[in-house]
Amino acid sequence: MKPFTVRNTFAAWVMSVMLIPGIAEATAVHDEIAAYIDPYVRSGNFSGSILVVEAGKVLFRNSYGHSGGPDGAPNRVDTKYHIASLSMQFTAAAVMRLVEEGTQRRENHR
Protein backbone atom coordinates (compact mmCIF):
# COMPACT_ATOMS: atom_id res chain seq x y z
CA MET A 1 0.00 0.00 0.00
CA LYS A 2 1.30 3.44 -0.90
CA PRO A 3 2.11 5.75 1.97
CA PHE A 4 -0.11 8.77 2.57
CA THR A 5 1.41 11.74 0.75
CA VAL A 6 0.23 15.11 -0.46
CA ARG A 7 0.81 13.98 -4.06
CA ASN A 8 -1.37 10.84 -3.63
CA THR A 9 -4.08 12.82 -1.88
CA PHE A 10 -4.07 15.50 -4.60
CA ALA A 11 -4.27 12.85 -7.36
CA ALA A 12 -7.25 11.20 -5.62
CA TRP A 13 -8.96 14.58 -5.24
CA VAL A 14 -8.44 15.46 -8.93
CA MET A 15 -9.85 12.10 -10.03
CA SER A 16 -12.91 12.48 -7.80
CA VAL A 17 -13.58 16.01 -9.09
CA MET A 18 -13.34 14.71 -12.66
CA LEU A 19 -15.96 12.07 -11.88
CA ILE A 20 -18.51 14.46 -10.34
CA PRO A 21 -20.04 15.61 -13.69
CA GLY A 22 -20.69 11.97 -14.65
CA ILE A 23 -22.22 11.27 -11.28
CA ALA A 24 -24.39 14.38 -11.50
CA GLU A 25 -25.50 13.42 -15.01
CA ALA A 26 -26.38 9.88 -13.89
CA THR A 27 -28.30 11.29 -10.91
CA ALA A 28 -30.21 13.66 -13.20
CA VAL A 29 -31.20 10.77 -15.49
CA HIS A 30 -32.23 8.68 -12.48
CA ASP A 31 -34.33 11.52 -11.08
CA GLU A 32 -35.96 12.17 -14.46
CA ILE A 33 -36.97 8.52 -14.89
CA ALA A 34 -38.20 8.31 -11.29
CA ALA A 35 -40.29 11.47 -11.75
CA TYR A 36 -41.79 10.09 -14.96
CA ILE A 37 -42.80 6.72 -13.48
CA ASP A 38 -43.94 8.00 -10.07
CA PRO A 39 -47.52 9.04 -11.08
CA TYR A 40 -48.10 5.60 -12.62
CA VAL A 41 -46.89 3.87 -9.46
CA ARG A 42 -48.93 6.10 -7.13
CA SER A 43 -52.10 5.55 -9.17
CA GLY A 44 -51.58 1.77 -9.19
CA ASN A 45 -51.05 1.66 -12.95
CA PHE A 46 -47.53 0.23 -12.82
CA SER A 47 -46.04 -2.62 -10.87
CA GLY A 48 -42.75 -4.17 -11.94
CA SER A 49 -39.05 -3.52 -12.37
CA ILE A 50 -37.18 -1.07 -14.56
CA LEU A 51 -33.55 -1.32 -15.68
CA VAL A 52 -32.01 1.36 -17.91
CA VAL A 53 -28.46 0.75 -19.13
CA GLU A 54 -26.42 2.89 -21.49
CA ALA A 55 -22.98 1.87 -22.73
CA GLY A 56 -22.77 -0.78 -20.02
CA LYS A 57 -23.51 1.72 -17.23
CA VAL A 58 -26.63 1.28 -15.11
CA LEU A 59 -28.50 4.59 -15.17
CA PHE A 60 -31.64 3.44 -13.39
CA ARG A 61 -32.70 0.31 -11.53
CA ASN A 62 -35.77 0.11 -9.33
CA SER A 63 -38.78 -2.07 -8.56
CA TYR A 64 -42.31 -1.04 -7.69
CA GLY A 65 -45.45 -2.66 -6.35
CA HIS A 66 -46.07 -6.21 -5.21
CA SER A 67 -45.88 -9.57 -6.89
CA GLY A 68 -49.06 -11.24 -8.00
CA GLY A 69 -48.19 -14.31 -5.97
CA PRO A 70 -50.13 -15.56 -2.96
CA ASP A 71 -47.73 -13.90 -0.51
CA GLY A 72 -47.96 -10.48 -2.22
CA ALA A 73 -44.25 -9.86 -1.59
CA PRO A 74 -42.80 -6.53 -2.74
CA ASN A 75 -41.19 -6.61 -6.18
CA ARG A 76 -37.41 -6.53 -6.15
CA VAL A 77 -34.84 -6.06 -8.90
CA ASP A 78 -34.33 -9.84 -8.95
CA THR A 79 -38.07 -10.71 -9.04
CA LYS A 80 -38.90 -13.14 -11.83
CA TYR A 81 -41.98 -12.17 -13.83
CA HIS A 82 -44.26 -14.33 -15.94
CA ILE A 83 -44.31 -12.44 -19.23
CA ALA A 84 -46.60 -14.80 -21.20
CA SER A 85 -46.89 -13.67 -24.84
CA LEU A 86 -45.43 -10.22 -24.27
CA SER A 87 -42.08 -11.20 -25.79
CA MET A 88 -43.68 -12.09 -29.15
CA GLN A 89 -43.87 -8.36 -30.03
CA PHE A 90 -40.13 -7.96 -29.54
CA THR A 91 -39.34 -11.11 -31.50
CA ALA A 92 -41.53 -9.93 -34.39
CA ALA A 93 -39.87 -6.49 -34.36
CA ALA A 94 -36.42 -8.10 -34.38
CA VAL A 95 -37.33 -10.33 -37.32
CA MET A 96 -38.74 -7.36 -39.25
CA ARG A 97 -35.50 -5.43 -38.70
CA LEU A 98 -33.57 -8.36 -40.15
CA VAL A 99 -35.95 -8.41 -43.13
CA GLU A 100 -35.42 -4.66 -43.65
CA GLU A 101 -31.65 -5.15 -43.50
CA GLY A 102 -31.97 -7.89 -46.09
CA THR A 103 -30.37 -10.59 -43.93
CA GLN A 104 -33.65 -12.54 -43.62
CA ARG A 105 -36.69 -13.11 -45.79
CA ARG A 106 -40.16 -12.77 -44.34
CA GLU A 107 -41.24 -16.02 -45.96
CA ASN A 108 -38.77 -17.87 -43.70
CA HIS A 109 -40.67 -16.81 -40.56
CA ARG A 110 -44.27 -17.85 -41.12
Secondary structure, 3 states (H helix, E strand, C coil): CCCCCHHHHHHHHHHHHHHHHHHHHHHHHHHHHHHHHHHHHHCCCCCEEEEEEECCEEEEEEEECECCCCCCCECCCCCCCCCHHHHHHHHHHHHHHHHHHCCCCHHHHC
